[in-house]
Amino acid sequence: MTQETLHLLAAPLFMLQFLAFGWSVHREINTAKPDRQIVLSLPDVVNLLSMFATVGCLIVVPIATDSHAQLSRIVLGFAYVLIAFHPVAVAAHYRLWSRTTKRSEVGQKPNSWYVNREELAISVFSITIAISFAVYLVMR
């Protein structure tokens, strides 16, 4: 993969990550219950960490050094896999697939957990797939 290809793929990736983060911030700001504690969900935290890695390894490191092609390829693949799973993890955060909990009841319990079971499973699955893809890129 050439340096030009990495630069061409980095910009849309960063835009997708930034839009996903902006969407989650907008969603939390405009919540129906203003007294509800606003927190970043697990998929948003994963997306934010991936965004920092993208900026660091695809923008900052190539400017500072010349030996960056392998690291940039790995981070690019890793981040694209994570952003692909982000909407599915956000849907799990809001329990859109749960038949036992109504959507209107989500977040009403004051002692509810930070992350639900489906959200954790999908987040762990997406990180596992991203790590597997990164290992594949290293061995290739």
OpenMM code with the backbone's topology and positions (N, CA, C; nanometers):
from openmm import Vec3, app, unit

residues = "MET THR GLN GLU THR LEU HIS LEU LEU ALA ALA PRO LEU PHE MET LEU GLN PHE LEU ALA PHE GLY TRP SER VAL HIS ARG GLU ILE ASN THR ALA LYS PRO ASP ARG GLN ILE VAL LEU SER LEU PRO ASP VAL VAL ASN LEU LEU SER MET PHE ALA THR VAL GLY CYS LEU ILE VAL VAL PRO ILE ALA THR ASP SER HIS ALA GLN LEU SER ARG ILE VAL LEU GLY PHE ALA TYR VAL LEU ILE ALA PHE HIS PRO VAL ALA VAL ALA ALA HIS TYR ARG LEU TRP SER ARG THR THR LYS ARG SER GLU VAL GLY GLN LYS PRO ASN SER TRP TYR VAL ASN ARG GLU GLU LEU ALA ILE SER VAL PHE SER ILE THR ILE ALA ILE SER PHE ALA VAL TYR LEU VAL MET ARG".split()
positions = [
    Vec3(0.0845, -0.1168, 0.0000),
    Vec3(0.0000, 0.0000, 0.0000),
    Vec3(0.0896, 0.1238, 0.0000),
    Vec3(0.0627, 0.2134, -0.0909),
    Vec3(0.1465, 0.3324, -0.1026),
    Vec3(0.1036, 0.4386, -0.0021),
    Vec3(0.1896, 0.5360, 0.0150),
    Vec3(0.1617, 0.6459, 0.1077),
    Vec3(0.0408, 0.7273, 0.0615),
    Vec3(0.0262, 0.7448, -0.0680),
    Vec3(-0.0876, 0.8209, -0.1211),
    Vec3(-0.2197, 0.7504, -0.0908),
    Vec3(-0.2200, 0.6179, -0.1001),
    Vec3(-0.3402, 0.5408, -0.0685),
    Vec3(-0.3767, 0.5547, 0.0782),
    Vec3(-0.2754, 0.5516, 0.1653),
    Vec3(-0.3023, 0.5704, 0.3081),
    Vec3(-0.3636, 0.7067, 0.3351),
    Vec3(-0.3117, 0.8088, 0.2693),
    Vec3(-0.3672, 0.9428, 0.2889),
    Vec3(-0.5087, 0.9540, 0.2333),
    Vec3(-0.5338, 0.8891, 0.1220),
    Vec3(-0.6685, 0.8922, 0.0639),
    Vec3(-0.7706, 0.8190, 0.1512),
    Vec3(-0.7281, 0.7143, 0.2191),
    Vec3(-0.8197, 0.6381, 0.3045),
    Vec3(-0.8315, 0.6954, 0.4457),
    Vec3(-0.7343, 0.7728, 0.4895),
    Vec3(-0.7354, 0.8275, 0.6254),
    Vec3(-0.8411, 0.9375, 0.6430),
    Vec3(-0.8562, 1.0220, 0.5441),
    Vec3(-0.9509, 1.1334, 0.5569),
    Vec3(-1.0963, 1.0870, 0.5706),
    Vec3(-1.1448, 0.9947, 0.4854),
    Vec3(-1.2829, 0.9485, 0.5059),
    Vec3(-1.3025, 0.8748, 0.6380),
    Vec3(-1.1996, 0.8017, 0.6803),
    Vec3(-1.2084, 0.7321, 0.8088),
    Vec3(-1.2235, 0.8311, 0.9229),
    Vec3(-1.1402, 0.9341, 0.9239),
    Vec3(-1.1495, 1.0338, 1.0300),
    Vec3(-1.2838, 1.1055, 1.0261),
    Vec3(-1.3349, 1.1336, 0.9076),
    Vec3(-1.4661, 1.1985, 0.8977),
    Vec3(-1.5761, 1.1088, 0.9528),
    Vec3(-1.5715, 0.9791, 0.9224),
    Vec3(-1.6710, 0.8858, 0.9764),
    Vec3(-1.6639, 0.8798, 1.1285),
    Vec3(-1.5430, 0.8727, 1.1822),
    Vec3(-1.5263, 0.8676, 1.3275),
    Vec3(-1.5758, 0.9966, 1.3925),
    Vec3(-1.5416, 1.1094, 1.3330),
    Vec3(-1.5834, 1.2384, 1.3880),
    Vec3(-1.7343, 1.2546, 1.3806),
    Vec3(-1.7953, 1.2128, 1.2707),
    Vec3(-1.9411, 1.2207, 1.2586),
    Vec3(-2.0105, 1.1289, 1.3592),
    Vec3(-1.9567, 1.0103, 1.3805),
    Vec3(-2.0159, 0.9190, 1.4786),
    Vec3(-2.0061, 0.9780, 1.6189),
    Vec3(-1.8935, 1.0395, 1.6505),
    Vec3(-1.8789, 1.1017, 1.7823),
    Vec3(-1.9708, 1.2230, 1.7962),
    Vec3(-1.9768, 1.3052, 1.6926),
    Vec3(-2.0666, 1.4210, 1.6964),
    Vec3(-2.2121, 1.3813, 1.7081),
    Vec3(-2.2491, 1.2728, 1.6409),
    Vec3(-2.3854, 1.2219, 1.6495),
    Vec3(-2.4180, 1.1788, 1.7921),
    Vec3(-2.3243, 1.1115, 1.8583),
    Vec3(-2.3504, 1.0659, 1.9954),
    Vec3(-2.3579, 1.1836, 2.0927),
    Vec3(-2.2739, 1.2844, 2.0737),
    Vec3(-2.2803, 1.4029, 2.1604),
    Vec3(-2.4126, 1.4751, 2.1392),
    Vec3(-2.4538, 1.4909, 2.0159),
    Vec3(-2.5821, 1.5552, 1.9857),
    Vec3(-2.6985, 1.4770, 2.0455),
    Vec3(-2.6906, 1.3456, 2.0363),
    Vec3(-2.7961, 1.2593, 2.0901),
    Vec3(-2.8057, 1.2750, 2.2426),
    Vec3(-2.6920, 1.2824, 2.3103),
    Vec3(-2.6936, 1.2944, 2.4561),
    Vec3(-2.7342, 1.4342, 2.5021),
    Vec3(-2.6980, 1.5360, 2.4275),
    Vec3(-2.7363, 1.6723, 2.4639),
    Vec3(-2.8867, 1.6909, 2.4522),
    Vec3(-2.9461, 1.6330, 2.3503),
    Vec3(-3.0895, 1.6492, 2.3253),
    Vec3(-3.1738, 1.5389, 2.3874),
    Vec3(-3.1278, 1.4813, 2.4957),
    Vec3(-3.2046, 1.3762, 2.5613),
    Vec3(-3.3323, 1.4341, 2.6218),
    Vec3(-3.4329, 1.3513, 2.6338),
    Vec3(-3.5632, 1.3973, 2.6822),
    Vec3(-3.5601, 1.4338, 2.8302),
    Vec3(-3.4704, 1.3739, 2.9052),
    Vec3(-3.4630, 1.3994, 3.0488),
    Vec3(-3.3361, 1.4787, 3.0788),
    Vec3(-3.3483, 1.6098, 3.1023),
    Vec3(-3.2290, 1.6917, 3.1229),
    Vec3(-3.1544, 1.6606, 3.2529),
    Vec3(-3.2198, 1.5991, 3.3503),
    Vec3(-3.1523, 1.5690, 3.4760),
    Vec3(-3.0746, 1.4380, 3.4699),
    Vec3(-3.0886, 1.3634, 3.3613),
    Vec3(-3.0168, 1.2373, 3.3446),
    Vec3(-2.8682, 1.2639, 3.3242),
    Vec3(-2.7848, 1.1829, 3.3881),
    Vec3(-2.6407, 1.2010, 3.3764),
    Vec3(-2.5958, 1.1679, 3.2340),
    Vec3(-2.5208, 1.2575, 3.1757),
    Vec3(-2.4729, 1.2370, 3.0404),
    Vec3(-2.3366, 1.1703, 3.0476),
    Vec3(-2.3251, 1.0548, 2.9851),
    Vec3(-2.1993, 0.9815, 2.9807),
    Vec3(-2.1743, 0.9350, 2.8379),
    Vec3(-2.0507, 0.9041, 2.8099),
    Vec3(-2.0174, 0.8433, 2.6816),
    Vec3(-2.0359, 0.6930, 2.6946),
    Vec3(-2.1058, 0.6345, 2.6007),
    Vec3(-2.1270, 0.4901, 2.6040),
    Vec3(-1.9986, 0.4182, 2.5626),
    Vec3(-1.9943, 0.2880, 2.5845),
    Vec3(-1.8773, 0.2085, 2.5492),
    Vec3(-1.8438, 0.2169, 2.4003),
    Vec3(-1.9409, 0.2079, 2.3084),
    Vec3(-1.9051, 0.2234, 2.1668),
    Vec3(-1.8459, 0.3606, 2.1347),
    Vec3(-1.8923, 0.4639, 2.2044),
    Vec3(-1.8372, 0.5975, 2.1823),
    Vec3(-1.6950, 0.6085, 2.2348),
    Vec3(-1.6665, 0.5445, 2.3468),
    Vec3(-1.5305, 0.5443, 2.4008),
    Vec3(-1.4370, 0.4699, 2.3064),
    Vec3(-1.4811, 0.3557, 2.2552),
    Vec3(-1.3997, 0.2794, 2.1591),
    Vec3(-1.3758, 0.3627, 2.0339),
    Vec3(-1.4790, 0.4304, 1.9860),
    Vec3(-1.4654, 0.5158, 1.8683),
    Vec3(-1.3696, 0.6316, 1.8951),
    Vec3(-1.3778, 0.6919, 2.0118),
    Vec3(-1.2902, 0.8042, 2.0459),
    Vec3(-1.1444, 0.7600, 2.0545),
    Vec3(-1.1184, 0.6445, 2.1155),
    Vec3(-0.9819, 0.5924, 2.1220),
    Vec3(-0.9300, 0.5583, 1.9823),
    Vec3(-1.0171, 0.5029, 1.8993),
    Vec3(-0.9790, 0.4727, 1.7619),
    Vec3(-0.9497, 0.6010, 1.6844),
    Vec3(-1.0250, 0.7071, 1.7111),
    Vec3(-1.0012, 0.8342, 1.6450),
    Vec3(-0.8659, 0.8921, 1.6850),
    Vec3(-0.8304, 0.8829, 1.8132),
    Vec3(-0.6995, 0.9304, 1.8580),
    Vec3(-0.5873, 0.8496, 1.7939),
    Vec3(-0.6051, 0.7178, 1.7839),
    Vec3(-0.5042, 0.6334, 1.7193),
    Vec3(-0.4923, 0.6674, 1.5713),
    Vec3(-0.6044, 0.6972, 1.5073),
    Vec3(-0.6028, 0.7338, 1.3660),
    Vec3(-0.5259, 0.8634, 1.3441),
    Vec3(-0.5552, 0.9629, 1.4233),
    Vec3(-0.4852, 1.0908, 1.4094),
    Vec3(-0.3370, 1.0737, 1.4412),
    Vec3(-0.3077, 0.9998, 1.5474),
    Vec3(-0.1682, 0.9823, 1.5864),
    Vec3(-0.0865, 0.9035, 1.4856),
    Vec3(-0.1404, 0.7917, 1.4394),
    Vec3(-0.0626, 0.7003, 1.3545),
    Vec3(-0.0768, 0.7265, 1.2051),
    Vec3(-0.1800, 0.7962, 1.1638),
    Vec3(-0.1965, 0.8216, 1.0211),
    Vec3(-0.1673, 0.9653, 0.9816),
    Vec3(-0.1592, 1.0549, 1.0789),
    Vec3(-0.1322, 1.1946, 1.0471),
    Vec3(-0.0042, 1.2428, 1.1150),
    Vec3(0.0054, 1.2262, 1.2466),
    Vec3(0.1190, 1.2815, 1.3206),
    Vec3(0.2474, 1.2025, 1.2961),
    Vec3(0.2422, 1.0706, 1.3099),
    Vec3(0.3627, 0.9883, 1.2926),
    Vec3(0.4203, 0.9996, 1.1513),
    Vec3(0.3393, 0.9971, 1.0434),
    Vec3(0.3991, 1.0156, 0.9105),
    Vec3(0.4657, 1.1516, 0.8912),
    Vec3(0.4175, 1.2534, 0.9578),
    Vec3(0.4812, 1.3846, 0.9476),
    Vec3(0.6144, 1.3846, 1.0215),
    Vec3(0.6207, 1.3167, 1.1365),
    Vec3(0.7400, 1.3202, 1.2207),
    Vec3(0.8497, 1.2242, 1.1740),
    Vec3(0.8124, 1.1091, 1.1182),
    Vec3(0.9128, 1.0090, 1.0795),
    Vec3(0.8893, 0.9627, 0.9372),
    Vec3(0.9821, 0.8803, 0.8901),
    Vec3(0.9663, 0.8232, 0.7563),
    Vec3(0.9294, 0.6755, 0.7600),
    Vec3(0.9544, 0.6081, 0.8710),
    Vec3(0.9247, 0.4640, 0.8807),
    Vec3(0.7912, 0.4426, 0.9505),
    Vec3(0.6861, 0.4500, 0.8750),
    Vec3(0.5522, 0.4448, 0.9334),
    Vec3(0.4534, 0.3609, 0.8534),
    Vec3(0.4929, 0.3070, 0.7426),
    Vec3(0.3986, 0.2421, 0.6517),
    Vec3(0.3271, 0.1239, 0.7170),
    Vec3(0.4003, 0.0373, 0.7850),
    Vec3(0.3391, -0.0814, 0.8460),
    Vec3(0.2425, -0.0422, 0.9581),
    Vec3(0.2844, 0.0480, 1.0465),
    Vec3(0.1980, 0.0925, 1.1562),
    Vec3(0.0732, 0.1620, 1.1029),
    Vec3(0.0899, 0.2440, 1.0028),
    Vec3(-0.0249, 0.3148, 0.9451),
    Vec3(-0.1242, 0.2181, 0.8824),
    Vec3(-0.0746, 0.1157, 0.8133),
    Vec3(-0.1629, 0.0148, 0.7548),
    Vec3(-0.2414, -0.0588, 0.8609),
    Vec3(-0.1739, -0.0952, 0.9690),
    Vec3(-0.2396, -0.1701, 1.0767),
    Vec3(-0.3477, -0.0855, 1.1427),
    Vec3(-0.3148, 0.0380, 1.1759),
    Vec3(-0.4125, 0.1258, 1.2421),
    Vec3(-0.5286, 0.1575, 1.1489),
    Vec3(-0.5009, 0.1737, 1.0212),
    Vec3(-0.6073, 0.2011, 0.9250),
    Vec3(-0.7063, 0.0854, 0.9174),
    Vec3(-0.6572, -0.0357, 0.9062),
    Vec3(-0.7451, -0.1520, 0.9026),
    Vec3(-0.8208, -0.1711, 1.0324),
    Vec3(-0.7514, -0.1547, 1.1439),
    Vec3(-0.8121, -0.1677, 1.2761),
    Vec3(-0.9271, -0.0680, 1.2929),
    Vec3(-0.9018, 0.0573, 1.2560),
    Vec3(-1.0021, 0.1626, 1.2742),
    Vec3(-1.1216, 0.1452, 1.1810),
    Vec3(-1.0988, 0.0995, 1.0583),
    Vec3(-1.2110, 0.0766, 0.9676),
    Vec3(-1.3020, -0.0364, 1.0173),
    Vec3(-1.2437, -0.1393, 1.0745),
    Vec3(-1.3255, -0.2477, 1.1302),
    Vec3(-1.4085, -0.1960, 1.2475),
    Vec3(-1.3466, -0.1160, 1.3342),
    Vec3(-1.4200, -0.0636, 1.4502),
    Vec3(-1.5325, 0.0310, 1.4096),
    Vec3(-1.5094, 0.1166, 1.3105),
    Vec3(-1.6153, 0.2091, 1.2693),
    Vec3(-1.7276, 0.1345, 1.1976),
    Vec3(-1.6967, 0.0216, 1.1368),
    Vec3(-1.8014, -0.0584, 1.0725),
    Vec3(-1.8954, -0.1196, 1.1761),
    Vec3(-1.8426, -0.1566, 1.2916),
    Vec3(-1.9248, -0.2164, 1.3968),
    Vec3(-1.9888, -0.1116, 1.4891),
    Vec3(-1.9511, 0.0138, 1.4772),
    Vec3(-2.0006, 0.1175, 1.5684),
    Vec3(-2.1534, 0.1316, 1.5696),
    Vec3(-2.2217, 0.1383, 1.4545),
    Vec3(-2.3684, 0.1511, 1.4595),
    Vec3(-2.4372, 0.0316, 1.5252),
    Vec3(-2.3827, -0.0866, 1.5062),
    Vec3(-2.4412, -0.2061, 1.5670),
    Vec3(-2.4253, -0.2002, 1.7192),
    Vec3(-2.3090, -0.1548, 1.7655),
    Vec3(-2.2854, -0.1433, 1.9099),
    Vec3(-2.3715, -0.0341, 1.9721),
    Vec3(-2.3929, 0.0760, 1.9005),
    Vec3(-2.4802, 0.1820, 1.9524),
    Vec3(-2.6241, 0.1321, 1.9607),
    Vec3(-2.6675, 0.0559, 1.8622),
    Vec3(-2.8019, -0.0028, 1.8673),
    Vec3(-2.8144, -0.0969, 1.9871),
    Vec3(-2.7095, -0.1702, 2.0177),
    Vec3(-2.7114, -0.2577, 2.1353),
    Vec3(-2.7134, -0.1755, 2.2637),
    Vec3(-2.6474, -0.0593, 2.2634),
    Vec3(-2.6485, 0.0272, 2.3815),
    Vec3(-2.7908, 0.0713, 2.4159),
    Vec3(-2.8691, 0.1002, 2.3140),
    Vec3(-3.0073, 0.1422, 2.3362),
    Vec3(-3.1041, 0.0252, 2.3400),
    Vec3(-3.0516, -0.0958, 2.3413),
    Vec3(-3.1297, -0.2194, 2.3547),
    Vec3(-3.2388, -0.2290, 2.2483),
    Vec3(-3.2019, -0.2017, 2.1262),
    Vec3(-3.2999, -0.2068, 2.0177),
    Vec3(-3.3388, -0.3491, 1.9808),
    Vec3(-3.2608, -0.4479, 2.0245),
    Vec3(-3.2913, -0.5870, 1.9927),
    Vec3(-3.3494, -0.6621, 2.1109),
    Vec3(-3.3631, -0.5971, 2.2237),
    Vec3(-3.4117, -0.6648, 2.3430),
    Vec3(-3.5637, -0.6657, 2.3437),
    Vec3(-3.6204, -0.7812, 2.3666),
    Vec3(-3.7663, -0.7914, 2.3729),
    Vec3(-3.8174, -0.7757, 2.5154),
    Vec3(-3.7286, -0.7819, 2.6141),
    Vec3(-3.7726, -0.7756, 2.7536),
    Vec3(-3.7797, -0.6332, 2.8057),
    Vec3(-3.7034, -0.5417, 2.7497),
    Vec3(-3.7010, -0.4045, 2.7972),
    Vec3(-3.7553, -0.3124, 2.6893),
    Vec3(-3.8496, -0.2281, 2.7267),
    Vec3(-3.9016, -0.1310, 2.6326),
    Vec3(-3.8000, -0.0196, 2.6157),
    Vec3(-3.7987, 0.0402, 2.4982),
    Vec3(-3.7029, 0.1473, 2.4725),
    Vec3(-3.7266, 0.2676, 2.5628),
    Vec3(-3.8509, 0.2889, 2.6041),
    Vec3(-3.8806, 0.4026, 2.6906),
    Vec3(-3.8281, 0.3816, 2.8316),
    Vec3(-3.8015, 0.2556, 2.8700),
    Vec3(-3.7514, 0.2265, 3.0035),
    Vec3(-3.5997, 0.2348, 3.0129),
    Vec3(-3.5308, 0.2402, 2.8997),
    Vec3(-3.3851, 0.2413, 2.9001),
    Vec3(-3.3347, 0.3694, 2.9642),
    Vec3(-3.2470, 0.3560, 3.0601),
    Vec3(-3.1872, 0.4708, 3.1259),
    Vec3(-3.2704, 0.5325, 3.2359),
    Vec3(-3.3866, 0.4757, 3.2683),
    Vec3(-3.4695, 0.5328, 3.3731),
    Vec3(-3.4299, 0.4840, 3.5109),
    Vec3(-3.3666, 0.3693, 3.5181),
    Vec3(-3.3256, 0.3174, 3.6480),
    Vec3(-3.2017, 0.3925, 3.6955),
    Vec3(-3.2021, 0.4452, 3.8163),
    Vec3(-3.0853, 0.5213, 3.8616),
    Vec3(-2.9632, 0.4347, 3.8859),
    Vec3(-2.9811, 0.3050, 3.9107),
    Vec3(-2.8681, 0.2177, 3.9371),
    Vec3(-2.8384, 0.1255, 3.8201),
    Vec3(-2.8772, 0.1660, 3.6999),
    Vec3(-2.8519, 0.0813, 3.5841),
    Vec3(-2.7019, 0.0776, 3.5548),
    Vec3(-2.6576, -0.0326, 3.4940),
    Vec3(-2.5174, -0.0525, 3.4645),
    Vec3(-2.4715, 0.0410, 3.3544),
    Vec3(-2.3425, 0.0664, 3.3514),
    Vec3(-2.2838, 0.1516, 3.2473),
    Vec3(-2.2973, 0.0873, 3.1094),
    Vec3(-2.2810, -0.0440, 3.1045),
    Vec3(-2.2854, -0.1150, 2.9775),
    Vec3(-2.3753, -0.2372, 2.9937),
    Vec3(-2.4587, -0.2625, 2.8942),
    Vec3(-2.5435, -0.3815, 2.9021),
    Vec3(-2.4739, -0.5000, 2.8356),
    Vec3(-2.5333, -0.6157, 2.8483),
    Vec3(-2.4714, -0.7396, 2.8031),
    Vec3(-2.4500, -0.7417, 2.6513),
    Vec3(-2.5500, -0.7012, 2.5744),
    Vec3(-2.5389, -0.7033, 2.4289),
    Vec3(-2.4334, -0.6041, 2.3806),
    Vec3(-2.4321, -0.4868, 2.4415),
    Vec3(-2.3354, -0.3841, 2.4035),
    Vec3(-2.1926, -0.4308, 2.4306),
    Vec3(-2.1719, -0.4925, 2.5449),
    Vec3(-2.0396, -0.5443, 2.5794),
    Vec3(-1.9975, -0.6562, 2.4849),
    Vec3(-2.0905, -0.7457, 2.4538),
    Vec3(-2.0591, -0.8574, 2.3647),
    Vec3(-2.0221, -0.8074, 2.2251),
    Vec3(-2.0971, -0.7135, 2.1718),
    Vec3(-2.0685, -0.6622, 2.0381),
    Vec3(-1.9385, -0.5815, 2.0383),
    Vec3(-1.9136, -0.5054, 2.1434),
    Vec3(-1.7892, -0.4282, 2.1509),
    Vec3(-1.6681, -0.5198, 2.1598),
    Vec3(-1.6767, -0.6228, 2.2422),
    Vec3(-1.5663, -0.7190, 2.2532),
    Vec3(-1.5474, -0.7927, 2.1211),
    Vec3(-1.6571, -0.8299, 2.0564),
    Vec3(-1.6495, -0.8976, 1.9273),
    Vec3(-1.5836, -0.8086, 1.8227),
    Vec3(-1.6226, -0.6813, 1.8174),
    Vec3(-1.5644, -0.5911, 1.7175),
    Vec3(-1.4161, -0.5668, 1.7436),
    Vec3(-1.3771, -0.5541, 1.8697),
    Vec3(-1.2359, -0.5362, 1.9009),
    Vec3(-1.1577, -0.6624, 1.8673),
    Vec3(-1.2158, -0.7793, 1.8919),
    Vec3(-1.1496, -0.9051, 1.8577),
    Vec3(-1.1304, -0.9189, 1.7069),
    Vec3(-1.2318, -0.8847, 1.6308),
    Vec3(-1.2211, -0.8905, 1.4850),
    Vec3(-1.1165, -0.7896, 1.4365),
    Vec3(-1.1149, -0.6700, 1.4952),
    Vec3(-1.0173, -0.5683, 1.4552),
    Vec3(-0.8748, -0.6125, 1.4879),
    Vec3(-0.8553, -0.6728, 1.6042),
    Vec3(-0.7221, -0.7235, 1.6404),
    Vec3(-0.6822, -0.8367, 1.5469),
    Vec3(-0.7754, -0.9248, 1.5146),
    Vec3(-0.7457, -1.0347, 1.4220),
    Vec3(-0.7046, -0.9811, 1.2851),
    Vec3(-0.7741, -0.8792, 1.2393),
    Vec3(-0.7401, -0.8185, 1.1113),
    Vec3(-0.6037, -0.7507, 1.1168),
    Vec3(-0.5738, -0.6853, 1.2286),
    Vec3(-0.4426, -0.6220, 1.2450),
    Vec3(-0.3313, -0.7263, 1.2460),
    Vec3(-0.3538, -0.8385, 1.3127),
    Vec3(-0.2548, -0.9469, 1.3134),
    Vec3(-0.2367, -1.0025, 1.1731),
    Vec3(-0.3469, -1.0164, 1.0995),
    Vec3(-0.3383, -1.0614, 0.9607),
    Vec3(-0.2531, -0.9660, 0.8767),
    Vec3(-0.2704, -0.8368, 0.8978),
    Vec3(-0.1920, -0.7387, 0.8231),
    Vec3(-0.0449, -0.7445, 0.8609),
    Vec3(-0.0151, -0.7725, 0.9860),
    Vec3(0.1242, -0.7833, 1.0304),
    Vec3(0.1906, -0.9052, 0.9668),
    Vec3(0.1194, -1.0151, 0.9630),
    Vec3(0.1776, -1.1400, 0.9129),
    Vec3(0.1826, -1.1447, 0.7596),
    Vec3(0.1117, -1.0587, 0.6966),
    Vec3(0.1043, -1.0583, 0.5507),
    Vec3(0.2218, -0.9923, 0.4884),
] * unit.nanometer
topology = app.Topology()
chain = topology.addChain("A")
for resn in residues:
    res = topology.addResidue(resn, chain)
    for name in ("N", "CA", "C"):
        topology.addAtom(name, app.Element.getBySymbol(name[0]), res)
